[in-house]
Amino acid sequence: MPYTTPGDGYETSARDNHVPLVQSEAIQEKLDEYERTVPDPEKIHVDGVLTPVDELADADREITTYIGIDGSYNEVSVDDDHPTDKIGFLQTAAAKVRAKALHEPTDGRFVDPAALEAMVNPDKLQAVLPGANVVGAEESSVRETWRKEVYELFSTLQVQDISFLETFKILMRYSSKASGDGLRVNGCPNPTCDGPAMTPGFDDPAECPACGTTIYPTDTLRLHEKISEHGNNQGALRKLMLVLEHLTAVAYTIYLYYQDRDALAETMIFIDGQLAMFDVTAWLHDPLHNLYADVRKQMVADEFEPPVVVGIEKSGTFVEHADDIAEELEPGDILTLTDEYLENYVLSSGISDRGYGHNTYYGHRFIMKTDSGRTHVITLPKRMANDEVVTDPTAYQELPTVLYHLNAAKTQLYDDGLVPVTIAHKEASIPARTGSRVLRVFAEEELGDAPKPEPA
């Protein structure tokens, strides 16, 4: 790590410091031992996993509304004299777009911006959370403050007049962690306590009998386990952002299910990223799968079209693979990513006997090519049979509808971009440089001169 200079600069490295690395025989020999796992595109066989959309039953269903969901976060210093003191900001957005705005004929390649703006209704949610060396007035650690703040965020933030806590409560009906009117927390979150498992109520947090720590139902998310008292907490911010994004989709689904099933049947929800949860929140994939499966079953039983929820991947290994095989696909082709295909052509490591993403994904992944020649990597809520993921495209009746609307919702602004997701990103994004400077000044004005709490 470099030293800082009196002028707030940094110690610089010599301009030729990379030369010894390049000239090192040991480094060269070690590089010669490695090999890339990316297959030659000419050796990839897609025939067994490829289905033209014409071979699938055409649902011929109407979609009148798109909802794009995205989020952003940033962590900034609150004091120039103590740059390790941090505050985190988080913002999510759900952009509701009337599909009519994108289907109107235009003279050129672009949708009329004025017409589009009139048909977009964005919902924004903002949050601020403590970072390193910043605690609440009644808390003694960043970790403890985060636990309280996450619970309060869930209690106060709302989507369609439904709080995240209520959405979380409904989702937990599909989880084995639910117990009566509460949620089981496996042990006290106080790292110095060996307290027993407890079941705090959603509206009535519990108290650890061993140390008196307040236990919240949101402690089951275990986000506090990723908190550093004196270091970077962007990882925890990202995990919270992802939870809020996926709960936003659940909230819209629940709201429309109870208030207007016709509207739910005509709504397509786009979530930025795959339908999956990772790390300490990975367990959420199971109740998310169960909820969407139940809603789909109930909608079909009541003679409604089931909701369409789509995870959209914009970067990463699978998007790179889609680019590699793009020339092998014809417009209208749908490629289902089976475990065998993933092992042969995409992943560098083997897949568990239980299947790829069995403990993280609640969606199954497809690669598809639209009529305009764009390739997209998507995940749809997975179907199960005999405890195994169904990969046959015929089980995903919404595929033709999704393919059509991926083409209808395209934007020329970005490669393979979609208008609802682009608008959601625009509403949620925090500019990396300008936003960081503004948020830092804001945080410093609010906290820079605040006295530090006295030790307990």
C-alpha positions as a printed Julia matrix, in Angstrom:
456×3 Matrix{Float64}:
   0.0     0.0     0.0
   1.36    3.49   -0.86
   2.06    6.27    1.63
   0.12    9.53    1.41
   1.96   12.77    0.7
   1.57   16.13    2.52
  -0.49   17.35   -0.45
  -3.01   14.48   -0.06
  -1.47   12.6    -2.98
  -0.08    9.08   -3.0
   3.35    7.56   -3.24
   3.85    6.56   -6.87
   5.53    3.45   -8.22
   8.47    3.39  -10.6
   7.32    3.44  -14.24
   9.24    0.26  -15.08
   8.26   -1.82  -12.04
   6.33   -4.2   -14.27
   9.42   -5.17  -16.26
  10.76   -7.76  -13.75
   7.39   -9.5   -13.8
   7.36   -9.74  -17.59
  10.98  -10.9   -17.74
  10.73  -13.42  -14.89
  11.39  -16.97  -16.11
   9.53  -18.38  -13.1
   6.45  -16.35  -13.99
   6.66  -17.38  -17.63
   7.01  -21.05  -16.68
   4.03  -20.83  -14.37
   1.91  -19.19  -17.06
   2.85  -21.99  -19.44
   1.33  -24.46  -16.97
  -2.08  -22.79  -17.16
  -4.68  -23.19  -19.86
  -7.95  -21.43  -20.5
 -11.16  -23.37  -20.19
 -13.06  -21.4   -22.83
 -13.93  -23.84  -25.64
 -13.41  -23.18  -29.3
 -16.77  -21.86  -30.58
 -16.43  -24.11  -33.61
 -16.41  -27.16  -31.31
 -19.6   -26.22  -29.46
 -22.59  -28.38  -30.41
 -25.93  -26.71  -29.76
 -28.21  -29.09  -31.67
 -29.35  -31.08  -28.65
 -30.32  -28.03  -26.58
 -31.71  -25.77  -29.29
 -35.41  -25.23  -29.94
 -36.85  -22.84  -32.56
 -39.65  -20.8   -31.05
 -41.96  -21.99  -33.84
 -41.89  -25.45  -32.26
 -43.3   -24.12  -28.99
 -46.97  -23.49  -28.33
 -47.71  -19.82  -28.97
 -49.41  -18.43  -25.88
 -50.64  -15.44  -27.92
 -51.04  -13.46  -24.71
 -51.15   -9.72  -24.25
 -48.6    -7.87  -22.16
 -49.62   -4.3   -21.39
 -47.07   -3.37  -18.7
 -43.36   -3.87  -18.19
 -41.76   -3.43  -14.77
 -37.97   -3.09  -14.77
 -36.17   -3.43  -11.41
 -32.6    -2.34  -10.67
 -30.52   -0.94   -7.83
 -27.31    0.89   -7.0
 -25.15    1.54   -3.95
 -22.12    3.55   -2.91
 -19.99    3.89    0.19
 -18.24    7.18    0.93
 -15.97    8.67    3.59
 -17.55   11.09    6.03
 -14.41   12.94    7.12
 -11.3    13.95    5.16
  -9.22   13.59    8.3
 -10.57   10.08    8.92
 -11.23    8.62    5.45
 -11.85    5.15    6.85
 -15.06    6.4     8.53
 -17.78    5.41    6.05
 -21.46    5.81    5.24
 -23.32    3.67    2.7
 -26.08    4.84    0.38
 -28.44    2.53   -1.47
 -31.13    3.18   -4.05
 -33.48    0.88   -5.92
 -36.02    1.67   -8.61
 -38.94   -0.05  -10.29
 -39.82    1.49  -13.64
 -43.34    0.72  -14.82
 -43.6     1.17  -18.57
 -46.8     0.91  -20.58
 -46.0    -1.45  -23.42
 -48.04    0.67  -25.8
 -45.29    3.31  -25.7
 -42.86    0.85  -27.25
 -45.24   -0.63  -29.78
 -46.29    2.6   -31.45
 -44.91    2.87  -35.01
 -42.05    5.36  -35.38
 -40.46    7.07  -38.34
 -36.97    6.0   -37.3
 -35.24    3.51  -35.04
 -36.1     5.17  -31.74
 -39.22    5.42  -29.61
 -40.5     8.99  -29.12
 -38.87   10.06  -25.79
 -41.78   12.34  -24.89
 -44.34    9.59  -25.48
 -42.24    7.15  -23.5
 -41.76    9.51  -20.55
 -45.51   10.04  -20.35
 -46.01    6.29  -20.05
 -43.32    5.59  -17.44
 -44.04    5.58  -13.72
 -40.89    4.98  -11.66
 -40.9     4.06   -7.96
 -37.72    4.88   -6.04
 -36.55    3.7    -2.66
 -33.56    5.16   -0.81
 -31.64    4.07    2.25
 -28.56    5.09    4.21
 -26.6     2.68    6.39
 -23.53    3.01    8.61
 -20.13    1.93    7.46
 -16.82    1.5     9.24
 -16.51    3.43   12.53
 -20.07    4.77   12.35
 -22.71    3.51   14.79
 -26.23    4.4    15.88
 -26.88    6.58   18.93
 -28.04    3.57   20.95
 -25.79    0.88   19.45
 -22.21   -0.04   20.28
 -21.08   -1.51   16.95
 -21.57   -1.18   13.21
 -22.87   -4.75   13.11
 -25.52   -4.07   15.77
 -26.53   -0.83   14.05
 -26.91   -2.62   10.71
 -29.23   -5.23   12.22
 -31.49   -2.54   13.64
 -31.4    -0.42   10.47
 -32.24   -3.35    8.17
 -35.28   -4.19   10.31
 -36.4    -0.55   10.3
 -35.9    -0.35    6.52
 -38.09   -3.4     6.05
 -40.7    -1.88    8.38
 -40.85    1.53    6.65
 -40.02    1.1     2.95
 -43.03    0.21    0.82
 -43.9    -0.98   -2.66
 -47.54   -0.43   -3.68
 -48.41    0.33   -0.02
 -46.97   -3.02    1.07
 -43.99   -2.75    3.41
 -40.96   -4.9     2.76
 -41.57   -6.49    6.16
 -45.07   -7.54    5.08
 -43.68   -8.8     1.76
 -40.98  -10.7     3.65
 -43.62  -12.14    5.98
 -45.69  -13.44    3.06
 -42.59  -14.86    1.36
 -41.63  -16.67    4.57
 -44.86  -18.65    4.43
 -42.95  -20.66    1.81
 -39.86  -21.16    4.01
 -39.02  -23.82    6.55
 -37.71  -21.04    8.79
 -41.26  -19.83    9.48
 -42.66  -20.8    12.86
 -46.09  -19.55   13.9
 -46.1   -15.75   13.69
 -42.31  -15.55   13.75
 -39.13  -16.59   12.02
 -36.5   -18.89   13.45
 -33.09  -17.33   14.03
 -30.38  -19.92   14.63
 -28.58  -18.5    17.62
 -27.9   -15.04   18.98
 -26.35  -12.62   16.42
 -24.16  -11.16   19.17
 -20.74  -12.61   18.25
 -19.75  -12.95   21.93
 -22.91  -14.83   22.91
 -23.79  -18.5    22.61
 -27.51  -17.9    23.07
 -30.07  -20.43   21.8
 -32.16  -20.34   18.64
 -35.07  -17.94   18.93
 -38.25  -17.07   17.01
 -38.78  -13.3    16.91
 -42.14  -12.13   15.63
 -42.3   -10.03   12.48
 -43.81   -7.16   14.46
 -42.4    -8.15   17.83
 -38.6    -8.67   17.99
 -37.34  -11.06   20.65
 -34.68  -10.7    23.32
 -31.82  -13.11   23.81
 -32.24  -14.74   27.24
 -28.48  -15.05   27.6
 -27.26  -11.51   26.81
 -30.34   -9.32   26.26
 -29.57   -8.56   22.59
 -32.63   -7.62   20.55
 -33.31  -10.27   17.89
 -35.07   -9.19   14.67
 -36.75  -11.47   12.11
 -34.53   -9.88    9.44
 -31.51  -11.33   11.24
 -32.28  -14.51    9.27
 -30.8   -12.7     6.24
 -27.45  -12.77    8.09
 -26.32   -9.57    6.36
 -24.71   -8.45    9.62
 -22.26  -11.32    9.31
 -20.71   -9.5     6.34
 -20.16   -6.25    8.25
 -16.64   -5.01    8.95
 -16.31   -2.66   11.92
 -13.28   -0.93   10.43
 -13.19   -1.86    6.74
 -15.09   -1.88    3.47
 -18.8    -2.8     3.63
 -19.75   -2.56   -0.03
 -20.28   -6.32   -0.13
 -22.99   -6.08    2.53
 -24.59   -3.14    0.7
 -24.69   -5.15   -2.51
 -26.31   -8.13   -0.8
 -28.96   -5.91    0.77
 -29.59   -4.26   -2.6
 -30.14   -7.65   -4.26
 -32.55   -8.71   -1.52
 -34.55   -5.51   -1.99
 -34.61   -5.94   -5.78
 -36.02   -9.46   -5.57
 -38.46   -8.52   -2.81
 -39.67   -5.65   -4.99
 -40.63   -8.15   -7.69
 -42.38  -10.26   -5.05
 -44.24   -7.2    -3.74
 -45.61   -6.32   -7.18
 -46.6    -9.94   -7.75
 -48.4   -10.16   -4.4
 -50.11   -6.79   -4.8
 -51.41   -7.54   -8.28
 -52.39  -11.08   -7.32
 -54.74   -9.81   -4.62
 -55.83   -6.56   -6.26
 -55.97   -7.17  -10.01
 -55.21  -10.59  -11.46
 -56.03   -9.41  -14.96
 -53.25   -6.83  -14.63
 -50.85   -9.44  -13.21
 -51.53  -11.68  -16.21
 -50.61   -8.78  -18.51
 -47.45   -7.71  -16.67
 -43.87   -8.72  -17.42
 -41.36   -8.11  -14.62
 -37.67   -7.72  -15.53
 -35.11   -8.09  -12.74
 -31.57   -6.94  -13.44
 -29.49  -10.09  -13.0
 -30.26  -13.78  -12.67
 -33.06  -15.27  -10.59
 -30.74  -16.43   -7.84
 -29.53  -15.52   -4.36
 -26.01  -16.07   -3.1
 -23.82  -16.31   -0.01
 -25.61  -15.71    3.31
 -28.91  -14.96    1.56
 -28.76  -18.03   -0.72
 -31.46  -19.78    1.33
 -34.0   -17.26   -0.02
 -33.95  -19.03   -3.39
 -36.18  -21.79   -2.01
 -39.09  -19.64   -0.74
 -38.81  -17.47   -3.87
 -39.2   -20.55   -6.06
 -42.08  -21.85   -3.94
 -43.94  -18.52   -4.01
 -43.76  -18.08   -7.77
 -44.71  -21.73   -8.3
 -47.75  -21.31   -6.05
 -48.86  -18.06   -7.7
 -48.46  -19.67  -11.13
 -50.52  -22.69  -10.02
 -53.29  -20.54   -8.53
 -53.47  -18.23  -11.54
 -53.8   -21.16  -13.95
 -56.41  -22.83  -11.72
 -58.45  -19.62  -11.82
 -58.07  -19.46  -15.62
 -55.62  -16.57  -15.7
 -52.33  -16.45  -17.55
 -49.5   -16.88  -14.98
 -47.19  -13.95  -14.25
 -44.01  -13.52  -16.25
 -40.85  -12.84  -14.23
 -37.57  -12.59  -16.15
 -34.02  -12.27  -14.89
 -31.89  -10.33  -17.4
 -28.13  -10.83  -17.42
 -26.05   -8.02  -18.91
 -22.54   -9.32  -18.27
 -20.58  -12.28  -17.0
 -19.6   -15.78  -18.13
 -22.96  -16.69  -19.64
 -23.27  -13.46  -21.6
 -19.76  -14.01  -22.98
 -20.75  -17.53  -23.96
 -23.87  -16.23  -25.67
 -21.66  -13.89  -27.69
 -19.42  -16.84  -28.64
 -22.29  -18.86  -30.08
 -24.37  -15.98  -31.48
 -23.54  -16.91  -35.06
 -24.78  -20.45  -34.45
 -28.25  -19.18  -33.56
 -31.02  -18.13  -35.89
 -33.6   -15.49  -34.94
 -36.21  -17.21  -32.81
 -33.83  -19.87  -31.47
 -33.99  -20.72  -27.77
 -31.13  -22.6   -26.13
 -31.73  -24.29  -22.77
 -28.63  -24.54  -20.59
 -28.64  -28.11  -19.3
 -26.07  -29.36  -16.8
 -24.39  -31.45  -19.5
 -24.07  -28.43  -21.79
 -22.71  -26.28  -18.95
 -20.08  -28.86  -18.03
 -18.99  -29.34  -21.64
 -18.9   -25.76  -22.86
 -19.34  -23.12  -20.14
 -18.08  -23.96  -16.66
 -14.52  -24.72  -15.64
 -15.53  -26.97  -12.74
 -17.81  -29.95  -12.34
 -21.47  -29.7   -11.35
 -22.93  -31.19   -8.19
 -24.99  -34.35   -8.5
 -27.93  -32.22   -7.35
 -27.61  -29.97  -10.38
 -26.18  -26.57  -11.23
 -27.25  -23.85   -8.79
 -29.41  -26.22   -6.73
 -28.82  -24.15   -3.58
 -28.78  -20.68   -5.14
 -31.0   -20.45   -8.24
 -34.76  -20.22   -8.33
 -34.66  -19.79  -12.09
 -33.53  -21.81  -15.11
 -31.31  -20.14  -17.69
 -31.9   -19.78  -21.43
 -30.09  -18.07  -24.28
 -32.36  -16.69  -26.98
 -32.02  -14.7   -30.18
 -34.66  -12.16  -31.15
 -35.93  -11.31  -34.62
 -33.7    -8.24  -34.59
 -30.64  -10.49  -34.14
 -29.9    -9.7   -30.5
 -28.94  -12.43  -28.07
 -30.17  -12.38  -24.48
 -29.35  -14.5   -21.46
 -32.39  -14.88  -19.22
 -33.63  -16.91  -16.28
 -37.26  -17.86  -15.76
 -38.73  -19.28  -12.53
 -37.75  -22.93  -12.71
 -40.13  -25.84  -13.05
 -39.48  -28.95  -11.0
 -40.32  -32.63  -11.47
 -39.17  -35.4    -9.13
 -36.93  -32.91   -7.3
 -35.09  -32.07  -10.51
 -35.12  -28.9   -12.59
 -37.06  -29.29  -15.82
 -34.92  -27.99  -18.69
 -37.3   -28.81  -21.56
 -38.4   -25.47  -23.09
 -41.93  -26.82  -23.65
 -42.45  -26.63  -19.86
 -41.91  -22.87  -19.98
 -45.03  -21.72  -21.8
 -44.05  -18.06  -21.45
 -40.93  -18.43  -23.64
 -42.57  -17.28  -26.93
 -44.07  -14.28  -25.12
 -40.74  -13.4   -23.53
 -38.92  -13.68  -26.84
 -41.43  -11.39  -28.56
 -41.24   -8.75  -25.84
 -37.45   -8.84  -25.61
 -37.59   -7.65  -29.19
 -40.4    -5.15  -28.56
 -38.7    -3.65  -25.49
 -35.25   -3.24  -27.04
 -33.32    0.02  -26.93
 -30.57    1.11  -29.29
 -28.72    2.9   -26.49
 -26.89   -0.21  -25.27
 -25.91   -3.62  -26.61
 -28.87   -5.94  -26.11
 -30.45   -3.31  -23.82
 -34.11   -3.31  -22.76
 -36.06   -0.12  -22.15
 -37.63   -1.12  -18.77
 -34.26   -2.23  -17.35
 -32.46    0.8   -18.8
 -35.0     3.18  -17.23
 -34.82    1.38  -13.88
 -31.03    1.64  -13.97
 -31.26    5.34  -14.87
 -33.57    5.98  -11.93
 -31.56    3.91   -9.44
 -27.96    4.51  -10.44
 -25.62    6.64   -8.33
 -22.99    8.27  -10.6
 -19.62    6.76   -9.69
 -17.59    9.97   -9.58
 -19.97   12.91   -9.3
 -22.36   10.97   -7.09
 -19.55    9.9    -4.77
 -18.32   13.48   -4.37
 -21.79   14.85   -3.69
 -22.65   12.07   -1.23
 -19.32   12.53    0.51
 -19.91   16.27    0.98
 -23.45   15.53    2.17
 -22.29   12.88    4.64
 -19.45   15.07    5.9
 -21.8    18.0     6.49
 -24.15   15.78    8.48
 -21.61   13.68   10.37
 -18.2    15.31   10.01
 -18.47   17.36   13.2
 -20.63   14.93   15.13
 -19.03   13.78   18.4
 -18.1    10.14   18.59
 -20.12    8.15   21.14
 -18.54    7.61   24.5
 -17.31    4.07   25.21
 -19.85    2.0    27.11
